[in-house]
Amino acid sequence: MTVCAIEMTTTAPFTIAPDGSYAARLAGEGEARYVERWTLAGPEPYAVPLPLAQPEEADSEVLPLADGRVLIHRRVADRHAFALLYPTGAAAGPRTGELQLGSVEAREGLRIGLLPPSPDGFRAFALAVTDAGTTLWRVAGGGFGPVARIPGRCSGGVWLDRAGRMLAVDRELDGTTKAVAVDLGCGEVSPLLQICEDSDDRLLLADPDSGLLLMRSDAPGEPRLGWGVLGSSLPVRFPECLRLEDAHPFAVQPGQALMPETCGVALRLPEGGLALWRPADRHVFRLGGPVGWLGGTGLWSAQGRLHLPYSTPEVPCGVVGMTPPVSPPPPVRLEPVPAPAARPIPLQQAPL
């Protein structure tokens, strides 16, 4: 495997659909920003710009859907507006079509952010957070409106199943932050992570196939990366090899049913660094991300290959694939050969 040089060209979010078919980002600079959709399912990736008559604001959020449309969340005057963008394919006229979905009134103290793409690829959700609590909104793929109301201030967002029904969020309530599970079917909220009574336990990543959970908790006495298994009675482990400063897991290998220890995990390090790890290896491989790595993100295939998007002047739309190195075997301890036991000598053979 070739180790690439480190050079982050942008830290702007680059969001990939769960099935790896499409991705989206805000491209451009300064006052000339526009939505750009990447097609990843073909033999070679390619980008399609989706500009409108008015440039997008730098704080707009985008999210790709499995049908090729891109959801955008904008702040428009006194409202948070949501719309779908798509290429029209027209030879003349606007190249980008826009379908308005709905909006939420912007109130003082209200913060709205898109959640990661739903596993089904067609729905999208957002968290609306105030001091009074959190509302989970469905903003695409069904009726526009609130789905669940959660006491406390919520952040994060990790999907726990392939159906897109169970969602984990980190809830700040009564001075501590704990990951809770939200059932989108009925709106019920239930505890998920409770390592210690007064610890802050945040869920960072989950793999529905194996049940592997990646979390950050201060239960060991300081914020540490740990891992566990969904539904398991075994305690959370905090490996020494994961004592990495400012490391953020961003991709986990799917398809490893009932084998969480074999799942590959990719972690983003400061200054564009990359680390690869498996729970079974107890070893972290530190690598360099590709030149022009976009957003410090990527997608892991079930075959164990990590795909990282990048953009350079020479290759404006590219994806590099890498396979984790083979973990070194555990050290072998050689026990000293014991000295032979003393054998008694018959009296007639004893030296005088």
N, C-alpha and C positions, 0 to 999 in steps of 0.2 A: 504494500500500500504506500502511496506517495504522500508524504506529509507536506502540506501546502504552507506557504508563508502567511503570516497574520497581517491582515489589513481590512479593517471594517470600514466600508464606504458609507454605511448608513445604519442608524439604530432605529429607524422608523419601522413600525410594525409591518410584518409580512405574514399574512394569514393563509394557511393551507387548508383546503377542504379535507375532511376526515378520510375520504377515499383516495386522496392524492390526485384527483382529476384536475382541479383548478386551484389557483391561488390569486391573491389580490393585495395590492398595496397602493399607497398614495405616492405617485411619482412626480417628478419636477422639483423645482426649487423656488423659494421665496413666494412671490405672489402668483406664480404660474404653476400651481399644483393641479393634478388631474388623477383620476382613478385609472389604474392599469391592471388588467386581468392577464394572468398567465395560464396557458393551457399546458398541463403536465402529462396528460394521459397518452399522448402520441409518441412516436419514435424520437422526436426532438422537441424540447420546450419552445414555445414562442409566446410573445406578449402582444396584447391587443389594447391600445389606448382607448379610454372611454371618456373623452373630454366633453364638456358642456360649454354653453356660451359664457358662463361665469366660472372662474377658477374656484377650486375647492379651498376651504380653510385648512390650515395645517393641523388643527385639532379634530378634524373629521375622522370617523372610524369606518373601515370597510371590512366586509366579510364575504367570501365566495360561497355560492350555493352549488349543489351538484349538477344543476341544469345549465350552468354557465353564466347565470346572472350574478350581479354583485350587489349586495346590500350596503347602503351607505347611511351613516348616522351623522347629521349635521346640526349645528346650533343655528337656527334661523330666527332672528329677532328674539321674540319672547317664547320660543317653542323649540323643543327637540324634535326634529323631523326625520322620518325614515322613508327611504325610497329604494327601488331596485333599478339598477342600470344594466343595459345590455346593448350589444352592437346591433345596429339595424341592417347592416349589409347593403344599404342604399348607395347607389353610385352618385346620387346628388342629394343634397339636403343634409339634415343632421345625421351624423354617424352614430350617435348614441341615443337610444331610447330611454325614457325614464317613467317609472310607474310609482306614483305616490302611494304609500301604505298607511300612514297615520302619523300622529304627533302627540307629544306630551308637553303640557305647559311647563315652562321653565320658572320655577319658584326659587326664592332665596334659600340657600342651603341645600338645594337638590343637586345631586350628582348622578348622572346616568352614563353607563358604559355597557358596551356589547359584551356578551359572554362568548366563550369559544364556540366554534361551529357545532351545531347539534350532530350527533352521530348519524342521523338519517339523511343529512345533507340538504334538507329542504326547509327546515324550520330554523328560526333564529330568535334569541331571547336577549333581554337586557335587564340589568339591575338598576333600579331607581332608589337611591339611598338618601335618607334624611336622618336627622337626630331622633325622630320619632319612630323610625323603623325602616324596613326595606321592602320594596315591592318588586316582584319578578314579573316582567312584561314579556308577552309573546309579540314580536314585532314583524315576523314574516312566517309564512307557511301555515296559515290558519287565521282565525279571527284576531284582529289587532286588539290587545287589551291585557289587563292584569291576570296573572295565573295564580299567584300565591303571595301572601303577605307574611313577612318574617320579622318577629321582634328583634331589635338590635340592628347594628350597622354591619352590612355584609360586603365582602370583597372576594376576589378570586373567582373560582368557578371551574369545576372539574366534573366531567361526565363519568358516571359509574357503570353504565350499561350500554349495550349497542342499540337499544331501542330508543334511547333519548328520553327516558322517563325519570330516571334517578339522577339528580344533580347534587353535587357537594359544593357548599360555599363556606367561607370562613366568617363566622359571626362574632362580632365584638359585643359582649353583653356583660354587665356587672363587673367590668374591669379586666376580664380575660377574653381571649379569642380562641374559639373552638370551631373545628370543622363540623358542620351539620349536614344531614342529607335531606333533600327536598323531593318529595314525590309529586311530580308535575301532574299526575293523574287526578289526585285529590287535594293537593296543596298541603299535605301533612309534612311537618318538620320533625326530625328525630335526631338524636345525638349520633355522631360518627366517630370522632376522635376525642378521647378523654384519658390521656396518658397519666396526668396527675390532676388533682383537683384545681390547683391554681396555676397550671402551666398554660402557655400559649401554644396551641397545636394547630398548625395550618397544613392543609392538604395541597400539594403542589402538582401531582401527576398521578394518574391511575390507569391501569390496563384492565379492561373488563374481561379479557380472555383468561388471564392467569390470576387475576385478583391482586396483582402487585400494586402497592400504594407507596408513593414517595411523599415524605412530609418534612416539615421543619418545626422543631419543638425546642423549648428551653427547659424541658423536664430534666435533662442531664446536668443542669446547672448553668448552661449557656446555650444559645441557639445552635442547634446541630441538625444536619441532614440525617434522616432515618428512613427505614423501610419496614413494611409489614405486609400482611396479606388480609384482604377484605374477608370478614367472617371468621377469621382464625382466632383461636384462643391464645396463641403464642404472643409473647410480648414484642413490642417494637424494638428493632435492633438499630443501634447507632454505630456503624463501623468506623474504626479509626481512619480507614482510607478515605472516608468521605468528609474528613475535616478540611474542607476546601473553602477558602474565604470567598464570599460572594458568588458561590456556585448556584446555578439555577437549572434544574432538569427541565428539558423542553421536549423530549421525544422518548418513547418507550417502545420496544419491539413487540408487536402484536402476535397473535396466533400461537402462543406458548401455553395452551390450555393445561391448567393444573400444574404448571411448572414455573412458578414465579422466579425461582433462583436462576433460571436460564435466560431471562429476559435481558436484552441489552438496553442500557439507559444512556442517553446522551445528555451531557451537562454543558451549559454555557459558562465560560470563565471570564474574568475581567480581561480587558484589552483584546477581545476577539479570540480568546483561547477556547479550546474544546477538550472535553474529557469524556471517555467512554468507560463504562463500568457494568459488571454483572454481579448480582448478589452472591453467586456461587464462587466468583473468582477471588473476592476479597482483595482486589487490586484495581487501581485506576490507571488508565492509559491517558497521559496528557499529550494532546496533539495541537496542531495549529489549524484554525479554520481556513477555508479557501479565501483567496484574494477576492474582495468584493462581497463577502458573505452578507446576505440580506437579513437584517433584523435578528441575527443570532438564532435562527430557527431551522427546522428541518422535519423530515418525516422518515420513520423507520419502517421498512417492509417486513413482512412475515418471514422472508428468506434471510433476514439478518443483515440487510444492507441499509446503510444510512444515507439519505439523499439530502444534500444541502444546496439551497438556491444561492446564486451569486450573480452579480452584474458588474461588468467592467466596460471601459470604452471599447475594447476589442470584442467582448462577448456581452452584449447588453442583457441577454436572457439565457442563463445557463444553470445547469444542475450537475453537481459532482457527487458521485457515489463512492462510498468507502465501506470496507468490511473491517470489523474490529480485529486487532492482532490477537494471536493465540496467547492466552494467559500462561505465564511461566509455571512449570510444575512446582508444587510445594517443596520446600527444602527437605532433604533426607538427613535424618540424624543418625550418625553411626555410633553405636554404643561400643565402648572399649571391650575388647575380648577379655573375658575374665581369666585370671591366672589359674592354671591347673591346681586342683586341690592337692595338698601334701599327702604323699602315700607313705604309710609306715614301713620302715625297713626291717626285715627280719634280723634278729640279734646276731646270727652267724654271719650276716653280710655287712654289718655295721663296721665302719672304719675304726681302727684302734687309736 
